[in-house]
Amino acid sequence: MFSWKSGLLAVLVFSVAAVGFSAWLMAQPKPADKGLSEDKLRPRWAVGDSWIVEAETKPVQARNAAASSDDDKAEKVEWKFTVSRVEKLAGQECYVLEITAVQDPKTQPRTKLWIDKKALAVRQMQTQLPVPRGFSTVTESYNFGDGQPGPVFSPITALPLELPMFVPGRAGGDQKFSYEAVSGPAASKRDVSDVAFGVEVSQSVKPVELKKVRGLVPAQYSRDLENKPLAEVNLKAGSREVRQVWQASQPWPVYSSNGSTVARLVRFTPGKANP
């Protein structure tokens, strides 16, 4: 026979069970955000792929409004990135990414990146620095030791060249990496005269809504966001910081800023092997 005491006991038992079940659910690992699969954000290159990036660099010294002139305006340069070939560098298969100015490339520095084909981490950078009557070529290589390859900070700021480390199976979040920057080309054995220094990098990857980055992302990358979601990436090493917006299936960040230069992806032209 049902009584109010037995009913109260049943309610209490049910409440305790419900609280316990809720606590159990909260303790379970959260499923990966399907809209932020790092595997979707990871670029997929093929030899012959190319893309155009427009970079706008602020003047080194800002002047007051009264003394402003055309020389104070930010300089815009379009750069062409080309996956020219695959070659071995210190035993590692690497994409060679060549970067040249679209307008009058002879007057602008040329840059090459050797990017690990498997990890998509920069293994070596070769760039040109302006000197009287031309350019001086500088080479810097990067060693990750036995650790996880990760993002590398470029020695130049006129064009953001940092690549995040998108790990298959991860759904964003915070990570830390470290590497050793070495003056000179990559080699199996380092020369005693090479200068090297260690760098610690923190990386944050999180989903971002278009309304929060609408003014940053070019219009052509604000469509089809359900199948090609956006993600915000922040990289930091010491006092240097880079903010990027990536979109799934794109070869390069659609927006990137390092504090002095803002770069936007203009267009992508797949090579014959990557229709």
C-alpha positions, 0 to 999 in steps of 0.5 A, a space after each residue: 500500500 502506497 503511503 506519503 512516507 514511501 513516496 517521499 523516500 522515492 523522491 529522495 532516492 530519485 533526487 540523489 540518483 539524478 544528482 549523481 548522474 549529473 555529476 557523472 556526466 560533468 566528469 566525462 571528457 567533452 566530445 571534440 568540437 566538430 566545427 574545430 577539428 585541427 585536422 580540417 584547419 591543417 593545410 594540404 599542399 601539393 607542388 605547384 600550389 600558389 596563393 597571393 597574400 597582401 601585407 600592409 606594414 605600419 611605418 616604423 616611426 609614427 609622426 604627428 598629424 600636422 607633419 604627416 605625409 605620403 611617406 607615413 602611409 602604411 605600405 601594401 605589398 602583394 606576395 606570391 607563395 609557391 610550393 615549388 618542389 619537395 626536397 630533403 633537408 638534413 634527412 627530412 622531406 620538406 616542401 620548399 615554399 618560395 615567396 616573391 613580391 607580385 609587383 616588381 619582385 627584383 626590388 623586394 626581398 625573396 624568401 624561402 621556407 623549408 617546411 617539414 612535409 609530415 609535420 608542416 613545421 618550418 625547418 629552415 628559412 632563407 631571406 634577404 635583408 636590404 643593404 646598400 646596393 642590394 640584399 644580403 642573404 640570411 639563413 636560419 634553421 630550426 631544431 626541435 630535438 626529440 620533442 614535438 615540432 611546433 610553430 617557429 617565429 620568423 626573424 622578419 616582421 614585414 610579412 607574418 610567416 608563422 605556421 601553427 601546429 595543427 595536430 590531427 585529433 585535437 579540437 583546439 585548446 592551449 599548447 606549449 612548444 620549444 625549439 632551437 633557432 640556429 644561424 646557418 643552414 640545417 645540418 645533421 651536425 651543427 658547426 661550433 661557430 653557429 649561434 643558437 638560442 632557445 625559444 618557448 612558444 605558446 599556442 591557442 586555437 579556438 573557434 571564432 564566430 564571423 561577427 567577431 572577426 568580420 572586419 578582419 576576414 576578407 569577404 570571400 572567406 565569410 561564406 560557407 562557414 558551416 563546412 569551412 569554419 573559422 578558427 582564431 589562433 594566437 601564438 606568443 614567444 617572449 614579447 612577440 605575439 601573432 594573431 591569425 584567423 584560419 579557415 578550413 581548406 585554405 592553404 594559409 591564414 586568411 588574416 594574420 597580424 604581428 603588431 606591425 604588419 597585417 596580412 590577408 589571403 587574397 586568392 589561392 590557385 591549386 596546382 595541377 596535382 591538387 585540383 
